[in-house]
Amino acid sequence: MSESDEYKGKSAYHGSVARDYERDRTAEPIWAVEQEFVARWVSGIPHGSVLLDLPTGTGRFLPMFIARGLQVHARDISRDMLNVIREKIPDYRAQGLTIEEGDAQKINLENDSVDYVVSWRFFHLIPRSVIPGVLAEFKRVCRRDIIIQVFSVRTSVADASVFTVGLRKLKGLIRPFLPWNWGKHMRTPWSHIDSYT
């Protein structure tokens, strides 16, 4: 089995990791900044737009998307993460939301079927060899913009950046929104993922 077929991130978010995901992360300073960033971004999205949130995780941004009147495809490879969403939003179908298991390497949507793709806290968890295929899938299903949040780690400083990828020129607008210091010996929340570094 090749690295592109299987990697630890595909199976790491189950059981207590999924159940406690938000509890274990909401205390991070970056969490509130991310929430504010996405809230500002989504406020400019036209009502009725179609959005793919992949990986959706426990659906932290879904209430914002729903409040904006978007049609949302929430996809994640972890059934347990999706079950957290179903518990939080039991009437999700009435909210214009579809929830399905899905792998970013093979997205179960038609070509040009969504206006926006949002991919948050994901690319630092996957092997480099997987990234081109994931980006190609995002480009295949998306007709407007792809929003990708990326953590890059250098020594003791981590930068969180958001890339808005234009589909025509495939050039990214890089907008760093929070550099912070983890400390030389502090483990990140993603240290359990082999491909993280």
N, C-alpha and C positions, 0 to 999 in steps of 0.2 A: 504494500500500500504506500503510495507516494505522499509526500508532505502536503501536496495540494488536495489530496483526497480526504485526509484526516489530520486533525491537529487538536491539541488539548482544549482550545477555546470552544470547540464544538460540543464538548461534553462536561464543561466545568460548571455550568450554571443550573444545577439541579438540587433538589432537596433543600437543605437549610440555606445554601448559598442563594438560591432563588427567593426563598421565603424571607430571608433577612437582608436582601440586597439593598433596599432603600434605607432601612434602619442603619446599616453599616456605612452608608455613604453620605447621608444628608448632613452629617456634622462636618464634612470636608468644606473648607472655604470655597473651593471651586464649584461645588454643587449649586449654591445660590446664584453664583455668577452665571453659570450655564443656564439656569432657569430664566434669569433675567434676559440673557442674550436671545434665547429662543422665543421668549414672549415678545420682545421687540421685533424680531424677524417675522414672526407669524402675523403680527399686526398689519403688515403690509401685503399679505397674501390675499388675493381676491377670494371672496366668499364662493363656495361651491367648487373650488379647486380640488384636484385629486392628488393625494399625497401618499407616498410609500414611506413608512417609518420602519427601517431595517438596520440593525436589530432593534426592535421596540423594547426589549427587556421587560420590565414590569410596567411599562407604559407611562413613564414619568411625564412625558410631554402631551399625552393624549387629551387630557382635559383642556389644554390650550387649543389644540387642533379642533376639537369638537366645538368649543365655544366660538371659534372663528367660522364655523359652518363648513368645515372641510369634509370631504369624503376621504376616509383614511383606511389604508391597507396596513394593518399592524402585523409584521412578520418577525418571527424569531425562531431559532433552531431549537430552543428549549421549551418543551411543553410545560415545565414547571413555572417558568417565567410567565408564560401566557396564562396559566391558571390563576396567577396572582392578579392579572388584569381582569379576568372574568369575575373574580371575587369583588374587585374594586368597582367595576362598571357592569353590573349584572344585566342592564338593558342596553348593552353596547350596540346591538344590531339596530335598535331604534335611534341610536345616536349617529348613524352613518358610518359605522366602524365595522370592518371585517378583521377577524383575528384568525391567523393560520400559522401553522408551523411552516418554516421556509428557510432554505439555505441560500445565502447571498451568492453562492457560486452558480445557482440555477434557480432564478426567480420565477415563480409560477404566475406570471402576468404577461399579457400580450405586449408586443412592441408598441412603443409610444402611448402607453395606456395611462401614465400618470404625469401630472404637471411638475411635481417636485419629489425628490428623494431626500430624506433626512437620514443620515447615518452617524450616530453619536457613540463615542466610547467603543469603537470597534477596530479601527485599522491598526492600532498598536497591539492588538491581540492576535493578529493573523500573520502567518509567514509571508515574507516578501514575495515568494513565488505565487501566492494566491491573489495578491492585490490586483494585478492586471486583469484577471478574469472577473473579479468582483466589479471593478470599474467598468468593464465592458458590459456586464449585465445591467448596471445602473444606467449606462448610456442607452442600452437597448430599450429599456422600459420607459425612459423619461423623455419628455418633449420640451422641458424648460430648464430648470436648474437643479443641480445636485449639491446638497449642503453636507460637507464632511467635516467632522470634528476630529482632530488628531492631537495626540499627546506625543511630543518628542522629548526624550530624556537625554540630558548631557550632564555627566558627573552628578552634581547634587541639585541641579536646577531643571525643572520641568516646565515646558511651555505648552499651553493649550492654544491651538490655532483652529480657525474655521476656514475651510476652503469652499468658495463658491465656484463650482466648475461650470463654465459656459460650454454648452454642447457643440457649438459651431467651431470655435477655435481650440477648444480643449485646453485652455490656459486657465490657471487658477488665480483668484484674487485671495491673497493670504492676509487674514486679519487676526493677528495674535490678540487675545483679549485678557489673558492673565498669566504672567510668569510668577512662579512661586518657588520657594525653597523647601525641598523635602527634608534636607539634612543629609549628611553623608551616609548615615547608617539606617535611615528610615526605609522600611519596606513599603512599596506602593500597594494599593489595593489589588493590583494585577500581578503580583509576584508569583502567584500560583499558576500562571499561564506560561508554558515553556517558551513560546515564541515572542513573549513580551519585549525582550531586549532587542 
